[in-house]
Amino acid sequence: MKPIIKWSALVAAVLAVAAVGLWVSQRGALVQVVPVVRGAIAQAVVATGRMNAPARMDIAAEITATVSRPGDCR
């Protein structure tokens, strides 16, 4: 085989493996989907203590504005 054909086949194989790996990593977990229906309360729980979230996230927004005195509307 010619060297260019060998390299082309190698590149194609590497790209195919990379594409399959990317596809598998992007699929996510399968979950069971159930329609929501109204019904009676099955169980009530009363507890004391603190609730701990599994992760902490800080959410912020950057706001840009012009500050002016009343009556200086332009």
C-alpha positions as CSV (number, residue, x, y, z in Angstrom):
1,M,0.0,0.0,0.0
2,K,1.1,3.5,-0.6
3,P,2.0,5.6,2.4
4,I,-0.7,8.2,1.8
5,I,-3.3,5.5,1.8
6,K,-2.0,4.1,5.0
7,W,-2.0,7.5,6.7
8,S,-5.5,8.3,5.3
9,A,-6.8,5.0,6.7
10,L,-5.1,5.7,10.1
11,V,-6.6,9.2,10.3
12,A,-10.0,7.9,9.3
13,A,-9.8,5.2,12.0
14,V,-8.8,7.7,14.7
15,L,-11.6,10.1,13.7
16,A,-14.1,7.3,13.8
17,V,-13.0,6.2,17.3
18,A,-13.1,9.9,18.5
19,A,-16.6,10.4,17.1
20,V,-17.9,7.2,18.8
21,G,-16.2,8.3,22.1
22,L,-17.8,11.7,21.9
23,W,-21.2,10.3,21.0
24,V,-21.1,7.8,24.0
25,S,-20.0,10.6,26.4
26,Q,-22.8,12.9,25.4
27,R,-25.7,10.5,25.7
28,G,-26.5,10.9,29.4
29,A,-28.3,8.4,31.6
30,L,-31.7,6.9,30.7
31,V,-34.4,7.8,33.1
32,Q,-38.0,6.6,33.5
33,V,-40.6,9.2,32.5
34,V,-44.0,9.0,34.2
35,P,-46.9,11.4,33.5
36,V,-48.0,13.7,36.3
37,V,-51.4,12.9,37.8
38,R,-53.2,14.5,40.8
39,G,-53.8,12.1,43.7
40,A,-54.0,11.9,47.5
41,I,-51.0,12.4,49.7
42,A,-49.3,9.1,50.3
43,Q,-47.0,10.1,53.1
44,A,-46.1,13.2,55.1
45,V,-42.7,13.7,56.8
46,V,-41.9,16.0,59.7
47,A,-38.3,16.5,60.6
48,T,-36.0,19.0,62.3
49,G,-32.5,19.9,61.4
50,R,-30.6,21.5,58.5
51,M,-30.9,20.6,54.9
52,N,-27.6,20.4,53.0
53,A,-27.5,20.8,49.3
54,P,-25.3,18.4,47.3
55,A,-23.6,21.4,45.6
56,R,-23.4,25.2,46.2
57,M,-23.8,27.5,43.3
58,D,-23.3,31.3,43.3
59,I,-25.6,33.1,40.8
60,A,-24.9,36.7,40.0
61,A,-25.6,39.2,37.3
62,E,-23.7,42.2,36.0
63,I,-25.8,45.2,35.4
64,T,-24.7,48.3,33.5
65,A,-26.7,51.6,33.9
66,T,-26.4,55.3,33.8
67,V,-27.1,57.2,37.0
68,S,-28.6,60.7,36.7
69,R,-30.3,63.2,38.9
70,P,-34.1,63.6,38.7
71,G,-35.0,66.1,36.0
72,D,-31.8,65.4,33.9
73,C,-33.5,63.1,31.5
74,R,-32.0,63.3,28.0
